[in-house]
């Protein structure tokens, strides 16, 4: 401990395959029926963040802040499923949209990336102030999970006292390693999906701020390293892609986490490398719990049940109800 023993997550073939686990929810999971309220928050730098607020059926003093993954948004199936699970359990839920992911371009030149933590801090403080909550928790998926873990370590000395715990899933803790892994032929379908959205985002930024970037060769970029070296790093003050990965990966911040935090990474996640399973760091930090199911894919953890909830959603509720 806190490297947890064998996970209780089980599922039969073919869902034990990591790629099927990864693709099934996106393609075939019914969209959880939720009716969030969209709210816009102004940021200290003159921009905005759009959030979706899901209210529990009864008055509550507890709130969960959910961060989505790369090229996602608050209306994707996986944040909606998590919001459904927590509202059923008596929590209010705030799903944030990274800048530019809510359907409207943000006002400033900056956009989102794996190391952004100030926006999560802004959303958390806004929620605590306006909602009057006495307890708060954080949930993150993939890139949003990396941001969450980095935030918990980076802000550990100034973390609001209301924050009682966090749960993150499918986290590329080592961004350089994951970037390389996704260059494999077996991951081509994922890379093209992500690159299609990222290329469009750059085109929109070019139209919004002429001269900020160059579109020459954009269509020929096929890997994260190329994209981050050409766009993400210079747009956000990093020297190059490797500098961006080093400064933004959550690994260096894990020793500083001082609230109970559960990291769940499936062993068959096609996006992750062995360096994304920080056993030694978890063993050294009593607040960091590492759970590594044999299967689950990337943001998968499919479960078929009458309530429609996935294993990851039930696992998050159970953990945070225990520590809150």
N, C-alpha and C positions, 0 to 999 in steps of 0.2 A: 504494500500500500504506500502511496495512493495509485500505483499501477494496479488496476483492478483485475481480479481473476477473470476467468473465461466469461465472456458476455453471454447473456441469456437470449440474444437475438438469433433466431433460427428461421430458415425458410428453405423449401425444397427446390430441386432443379425444375425448371431452368432458371429460376430467380436467384439461385446461388451464384450465377455468373455475374461478374462485376459490370460488364457492359449492359446486360439486360436490366440489371438493377438501376443503372444510371439513366437509361433511356425510357424505361417503362413509365415512370411518373409523368415525365414531360409529354409523352405521346398518348397515354391511355388512362391516366388517373382522371376521374371526374373532378372538375373544379369545385373545391369546397364552397358552399354557398354562404357568403358573408356579406354584410352591408356596412362597410366602414365609412367613417366621416373623414373627408379629405380636408386637411388643414395646412396652411403655409406658414413657415417660420422664417423670419428674417435672421440672417447670419451677421456676425460682427464685421465682416468684410464687405457688406453691402449686397450680398447675394441672398438666396433663399433655399430652403429645403422643404419639400412637400412630404407630409406624413399622413398615414392612414390610421385612424383611431378606432379600435374595436372595443366596445364596452361590454362588460360582463352583465348578466341578466339582473344581478343585484348589486347594490352599492358596495364598493370595495376600496381598500386602502393600499392595494398592491398593483404594480404595473410591470409589464415585461416590454423591453425594447428589442425589436427584431431587426437584424441587418441581413439583407439579401446578398446574393453572389454576383459575380462578374456578368455584366450585361443583363441583369435581372431587374426586378422592380417589386413593389409591395403587393402587386396583384397577381404575381405568379402563384402557382399551385402550392409550392412548398411553404412560403410565408403565410398563405391563407390557411393551410392545414395546421400550422403551428398556432396561428391566432385562434382558430376554432378550438383546439385542444385547451388552450389557456383560458379562454373566456368560459368554456364549459367548467373549468376548474376554479372559477371565481376570481380570475385576474383580469384587469383591463390590459389591453395590448396596444402598443404603438409600433407600427411598421414604418421604418424610414425608407425613403428613396434616396439613393446616392444622387449627387448633383447631375442633372441632365437625364435621369432615368424615370422621371415621373410623367413624361410626355411633353415636357416643355424645356427648352434650352435654358440653362442657368445664365445669369447676367454677366458673370466675369469670365476671364480667360481660362481660369483653372477648371478642371473637371475632377472626376473621382479617380482614385487609384488604390492599390492594396494597403498603403501605409497611412491613409487618411484617418485621423482619430478626432480631430477637433469638431467635425460635424456630429459625430456620435455624442460627444460631450455637450454640444449645444442642444441636441434633441433630448438627451437625458435630463438636463437642467430645466429645460422648458416644460417637460412632462411633470417633473417633481413640483415645480412652482405653480403650474396651472391646475394640476390634479390634486394637490394636497396629499400625495401618497406618503406613507410611512415606510414602505418597503418597495424596492425595485430590483429587477433582475435583467440580465442581458442574454440574448440568444443570437447566434450568428451562424451563417452558412457559408462555407467555402471562403471566398474573398472577404465576406462580411465576418466570418469567423476569425480570419487573420487580423482584421481591423479590431475586433473585439478583444482578442488576446493581447494585442499590442497596446490597446487603450488601457486595459486592466493593469498592465505592468508599467506603462509610461506614466499614468496618472495615479499610481498607487498611493502616493503621499497626499494627493488632493482628491481622492475618490469621495463622492458624496456618501455620507454615512448610511443613507437609505439603501445603497446597493448591497445586497446580501449574497448574491451568487451569480453564476453564469453557466451557460451550456453552449458548446459550439460543435458543429458537425462538418466533417469532410474538409478539414483545414489544410491548405498548402503551406505548412509552417516554414518550409524552405522554398522560397519563391524561385530561386535559381534552379533548384532541382526539379521542381514541378514544371517549370518552363521547358526544361530539356526533355522531360518525360513526355510531354504533350507533343513533341516533335516526332514521336514514333509513328510509323504507318498505321498502327492499330488505333491511334487517336485522331486520325485525319478528319473524321466526321465532326469531332468536337471542335478542333481547331478552326475548321472552315465556318462553323456556326458562330464562334466567338469573333473571328476576323471579319466576318460580314458586318456584324454590328459595330465593331471598333472602326472599321473603315468609314462607315456611314457617319459615325460620330466626328471623325476628323473632317469629313466634307462639310458637316454642319458648322464646325468651329471655323473653318476657312471662310465660309460664307458670312459668318457672324463677325469675324475679326480678320478682314483681308490682310494678308501678309504675315499673320501669326505663324503659319506653318506652310510648307510646300506640299502639293499633292503629287509632285513628280515621283513616279515609282510606287505610289501607294498601292495600286492594284497588284503589284508583284510581291508585296510583303505577305508572307505565309506563316510566320512564327511569332510568338510573343517576344522573343529576344529582339528580332528585327524591329517590331513595332515599338517596343519600349525604348530601344536605343534611339530610334528616329523621332518618336513623339512623346511618350510618357515622361521619360527622364528630362529632356530639355524644357518641356512645358511646366515642370514642377520643381525645378531647381536641383536636379540630380546630375551628376557628371555623365553617366551613361547607364545602360541597362543594369550592369552588374552592381553599380553603386546604388541604384534604385532598389534592386533586390536585397542587397545587404542591409540597407537602412530601413526597409519596410517589412522584412520578414519578422514574424513575431517571436522567433526562437530566442533572440537576445533579451526579450522582455519577460519571458516566462518565470525566471527566478524571482521577480519582484511582485508577482501576483499575490495578493493578501486577502482575497475572498474566495470561498469555495467555488471551484471552477471545474467543470467536466468537459474534457475534450474527447470526442468520439470520432475516430478515424477507422474505417473498415480496411482490413488487410488486403482486400481485392479492389480497392479504389484505383481505377486506371489513371487518375491524375497525380497520384502521390508516389514519392520515393521513400526509401527507408529513413531518410533524414526528417521526414514529416511525422515520425513516431517518436517523440522525445521521451523515451523511457527513463534515461538518466536524470533529466531535469524534473520529471514527475516524482521520481523517487526522492529527490532532494528537497522538494517543496510540498509541505503537508497540505497546501491548499489547491494543488493541481492534481486532478484525478484523470488518468488516462485509461480509456476503454477502447479495445481494439477487436471488434467483432470479426469473425472470419469472413463474413460477407456483408454486403450493404451497398457496394458500389459508391458512386459519388452523389451525395445528396439523394440517396435511394431509400434504403431501409423500409422496403415495401412490406406491408402487412394487410391481409384481407380480413376485415371484421365488419360487424354490423354497424358500428359507429363511424366507419370510414376513416378512422385515424391510423396513421402509420406508427411503427415502433418508435421512431425517433421522437415523435410528438409526445407519446406517452412517457418515454424515457426522460425527456426534458421536464415535463410536469412533475414526475415523481422526484427527480433530483432537487428541483427548486422548491417544491413543497417541503422537502426534508430539511433544507438548509435555511429556509426563510422563517 
